[in-house]
Protein backbone atom coordinates (compact mmCIF):
# COMPACT_ATOMS: atom_id res chain seq x y z
CA UNK A 1 0.00 0.00 0.00
CA UNK A 2 1.45 3.41 -0.95
CA UNK A 3 2.03 5.93 1.84
CA UNK A 4 -0.83 8.26 2.61
CA UNK A 5 -0.45 11.65 0.97
CA UNK A 6 -0.75 14.87 2.89
CA UNK A 7 -3.61 17.12 1.75
CA UNK A 8 -2.62 20.01 -0.48
CA UNK A 9 -4.33 23.13 0.97
CA UNK A 10 -4.16 25.14 -2.27
CA UNK A 11 -5.67 22.29 -4.28
CA UNK A 12 -8.44 21.91 -1.71
CA UNK A 13 -9.13 25.67 -1.79
CA UNK A 14 -9.37 25.75 -5.59
CA UNK A 15 -11.65 22.70 -5.57
CA UNK A 16 -13.87 24.36 -2.94
CA UNK A 17 -14.04 27.58 -5.00
CA UNK A 18 -14.97 25.55 -8.10
CA UNK A 19 -17.80 23.91 -6.16
CA UNK A 20 -19.00 27.32 -4.91
CA UNK A 21 -18.88 28.59 -8.51
CA UNK A 22 -21.05 25.68 -9.64
CA UNK A 23 -23.54 26.34 -6.85
CA UNK A 24 -23.69 30.06 -7.69
CA UNK A 25 -24.50 29.18 -11.30
CA UNK A 26 -27.14 26.71 -10.13
CA UNK A 27 -28.72 29.52 -8.10
CA UNK A 28 -29.10 31.67 -11.22
CA UNK A 29 -25.96 33.78 -10.93
CA UNK A 30 -24.23 34.88 -14.15
CA UNK A 31 -20.76 33.37 -14.74
CA UNK A 32 -18.94 36.71 -14.51
CA UNK A 33 -20.83 37.64 -11.37
CA UNK A 34 -20.00 34.30 -9.77
CA UNK A 35 -16.31 34.73 -10.55
CA UNK A 36 -16.34 38.28 -9.16
CA UNK A 37 -18.13 37.21 -5.96
CA UNK A 38 -15.58 34.47 -5.34
CA UNK A 39 -12.68 36.82 -6.08
CA UNK A 40 -13.98 39.64 -3.88
CA UNK A 41 -14.67 37.29 -0.97
CA UNK A 42 -11.46 35.25 -1.13
CA UNK A 43 -10.52 35.98 2.48
CA UNK A 44 -13.95 34.93 3.73
CA UNK A 45 -13.89 31.74 1.66
CA UNK A 46 -10.44 30.86 2.99
CA UNK A 47 -11.85 31.21 6.51
CA UNK A 48 -14.64 28.75 5.71
CA UNK A 49 -12.23 26.05 4.55
CA UNK A 50 -9.54 26.71 7.20
CA UNK A 51 -9.08 23.43 9.11
CA UNK A 52 -8.92 24.90 12.61
CA UNK A 53 -11.94 22.90 13.71
CA UNK A 54 -13.83 25.96 14.93
CA UNK A 55 -17.36 26.73 13.82
CA UNK A 56 -19.78 24.95 11.53
CA UNK A 57 -18.93 23.21 8.27
CA UNK A 58 -19.78 25.51 5.36
CA UNK A 59 -20.57 23.40 2.30
CA UNK A 60 -20.29 24.89 -1.19
CA UNK A 61 -24.09 25.11 -1.43
CA UNK A 62 -24.33 27.01 1.85
CA UNK A 63 -21.38 29.22 0.85
CA UNK A 64 -23.12 30.16 -2.41
CA UNK A 65 -26.30 31.09 -0.56
CA UNK A 66 -24.33 33.16 1.93
CA UNK A 67 -22.50 35.02 -0.85
CA UNK A 68 -25.75 35.72 -2.71
CA UNK A 69 -27.64 36.78 0.39
CA UNK A 70 -24.93 38.62 2.28
CA UNK A 71 -25.77 42.34 2.43
CA UNK A 72 -22.07 43.15 2.72
CA UNK A 73 -21.31 41.44 -0.58
CA UNK A 74 -21.69 43.29 -3.87
CA UNK A 75 -24.02 41.40 -6.22
CA UNK A 76 -22.83 42.96 -9.51
CA UNK A 77 -26.26 42.21 -11.02
CA UNK A 78 -27.51 44.97 -13.31
Rosetta constraint file for C-alpha pairs under 8 A:
AtomPair CA 7 CA 12 HARMONIC 7.64 0.50
AtomPair CA 8 CA 12 HARMONIC 6.24 0.50
AtomPair CA 9 CA 13 HARMONIC 6.10 0.50
AtomPair CA 10 CA 14 HARMONIC 6.21 0.50
AtomPair CA 11 CA 15 HARMONIC 6.12 0.50
AtomPair CA 12 CA 16 HARMONIC 6.08 0.50
AtomPair CA 13 CA 17 HARMONIC 6.16 0.50
AtomPair CA 13 CA 46 HARMONIC 7.18 0.50
AtomPair CA 13 CA 49 HARMONIC 7.07 0.50
AtomPair CA 14 CA 18 HARMONIC 6.14 0.50
AtomPair CA 15 CA 19 HARMONIC 6.30 0.50
AtomPair CA 16 CA 20 HARMONIC 6.24 0.50
AtomPair CA 16 CA 49 HARMONIC 7.86 0.50
AtomPair CA 16 CA 60 HARMONIC 6.68 0.50
AtomPair CA 17 CA 21 HARMONIC 6.07 0.50
AtomPair CA 17 CA 38 HARMONIC 7.07 0.50
AtomPair CA 17 CA 45 HARMONIC 7.85 0.50
AtomPair CA 17 CA 60 HARMONIC 7.80 0.50
AtomPair CA 18 CA 22 HARMONIC 6.28 0.50
AtomPair CA 19 CA 23 HARMONIC 6.27 0.50
AtomPair CA 19 CA 60 HARMONIC 5.65 0.50
AtomPair CA 19 CA 61 HARMONIC 7.96 0.50
AtomPair CA 20 CA 24 HARMONIC 6.10 0.50
AtomPair CA 20 CA 38 HARMONIC 7.94 0.50
AtomPair CA 20 CA 60 HARMONIC 4.63 0.50
AtomPair CA 20 CA 61 HARMONIC 6.55 0.50
AtomPair CA 20 CA 63 HARMONIC 6.52 0.50
AtomPair CA 20 CA 64 HARMONIC 5.60 0.50
AtomPair CA 21 CA 25 HARMONIC 6.31 0.50
AtomPair CA 21 CA 34 HARMONIC 5.95 0.50
AtomPair CA 21 CA 35 HARMONIC 6.95 0.50
AtomPair CA 21 CA 38 HARMONIC 7.45 0.50
AtomPair CA 21 CA 64 HARMONIC 7.60 0.50
AtomPair CA 22 CA 26 HARMONIC 6.20 0.50
AtomPair CA 23 CA 27 HARMONIC 6.21 0.50
AtomPair CA 23 CA 60 HARMONIC 6.68 0.50
AtomPair CA 23 CA 61 HARMONIC 5.58 0.50
AtomPair CA 23 CA 64 HARMONIC 5.87 0.50
AtomPair CA 24 CA 28 HARMONIC 6.66 0.50
AtomPair CA 24 CA 29 HARMONIC 5.44 0.50
AtomPair CA 24 CA 34 HARMONIC 6.00 0.50
AtomPair CA 24 CA 61 HARMONIC 7.99 0.50
AtomPair CA 24 CA 64 HARMONIC 5.31 0.50
AtomPair CA 24 CA 65 HARMONIC 7.66 0.50
AtomPair CA 24 CA 68 HARMONIC 7.81 0.50
AtomPair CA 25 CA 29 HARMONIC 4.84 0.50
AtomPair CA 25 CA 30 HARMONIC 6.37 0.50
AtomPair CA 25 CA 31 HARMONIC 6.59 0.50
AtomPair CA 25 CA 34 HARMONIC 6.98 0.50
AtomPair CA 29 CA 33 HARMONIC 6.44 0.50
AtomPair CA 29 CA 34 HARMONIC 6.09 0.50
AtomPair CA 30 CA 34 HARMONIC 6.11 0.50
AtomPair CA 31 CA 35 HARMONIC 6.26 0.50
AtomPair CA 32 CA 36 HARMONIC 6.15 0.50
AtomPair CA 33 CA 37 HARMONIC 6.06 0.50
AtomPair CA 33 CA 75 HARMONIC 7.13 0.50
AtomPair CA 33 CA 76 HARMONIC 5.97 0.50
AtomPair CA 33 CA 77 HARMONIC 7.10 0.50
AtomPair CA 34 CA 38 HARMONIC 6.26 0.50
AtomPair CA 35 CA 39 HARMONIC 6.12 0.50
AtomPair CA 36 CA 40 HARMONIC 5.94 0.50
AtomPair CA 37 CA 41 HARMONIC 6.07 0.50
AtomPair CA 37 CA 67 HARMONIC 7.07 0.50
AtomPair CA 37 CA 73 HARMONIC 7.55 0.50
AtomPair CA 37 CA 74 HARMONIC 7.35 0.50
AtomPair CA 37 CA 75 HARMONIC 7.23 0.50
AtomPair CA 38 CA 42 HARMONIC 5.94 0.50
AtomPair CA 38 CA 45 HARMONIC 7.70 0.50
AtomPair CA 41 CA 45 HARMONIC 6.19 0.50
AtomPair CA 41 CA 73 HARMONIC 7.84 0.50
AtomPair CA 42 CA 46 HARMONIC 6.11 0.50
AtomPair CA 43 CA 47 HARMONIC 6.38 0.50
AtomPair CA 44 CA 48 HARMONIC 6.52 0.50
AtomPair CA 45 CA 49 HARMONIC 6.60 0.50
AtomPair CA 45 CA 63 HARMONIC 7.94 0.50
AtomPair CA 46 CA 50 HARMONIC 5.98 0.50
AtomPair CA 48 CA 57 HARMONIC 7.46 0.50
AtomPair CA 48 CA 58 HARMONIC 6.09 0.50
AtomPair CA 49 CA 58 HARMONIC 7.62 0.50
AtomPair CA 58 CA 62 HARMONIC 5.94 0.50
AtomPair CA 58 CA 63 HARMONIC 6.06 0.50
AtomPair CA 59 CA 63 HARMONIC 6.05 0.50
AtomPair CA 60 CA 64 HARMONIC 6.11 0.50
AtomPair CA 61 CA 65 HARMONIC 6.44 0.50
AtomPair CA 62 CA 66 HARMONIC 6.15 0.50
AtomPair CA 63 CA 67 HARMONIC 6.15 0.50
AtomPair CA 64 CA 68 HARMONIC 6.15 0.50
AtomPair CA 65 CA 69 HARMONIC 5.93 0.50
AtomPair CA 66 CA 70 HARMONIC 5.51 0.50
AtomPair CA 67 CA 73 HARMONIC 6.54 0.50
AtomPair CA 68 CA 73 HARMONIC 7.55 0.50
AtomPair CA 68 CA 75 HARMONIC 6.90 0.50
AtomPair CA 69 CA 73 HARMONIC 7.92 0.50
